Amino acid sequence: MKDNKLIAEFMGVKSYEAFGYTNFVYSENNHRTEVDLAYHDSWDWLMPVIQKCFDNSEDGDMQYIMHYLMVVDFNNTYKEVIQFINQYNNK
């Protein structure tokens, strides 16, 4: 998923190319291809990303992420995180 790759890059995860795949290095013994990333599927993966979004936010940037967090809507929270990262990258 290209959005998971976008998140991994936003999080500063080191990557390398091998056998036609982008691999991300989470630890010495934890290398994952972009199809193995679970940002789109797990609160455990997404919450550190949300924290980094908070750390890099300006007034009003987080309103939609906050809304979807408060109503515990994972899919829309994920979509808003992607939106936030795209806006952040365009600044």
PyMOL commands that set and color helices and strands:
alter all, ss='L'
color gray80, all
select helices_A, chain A and resi 2-10+34-36+43-55+63-70+74-90
alter helices_A, ss='H'
color red, helices_A
select strands_A, chain A and resi 14-18+21-27+30-33
alter strands_A, ss='S'
color yellow, strands_A
deselect
rebuild
show_as cartoon
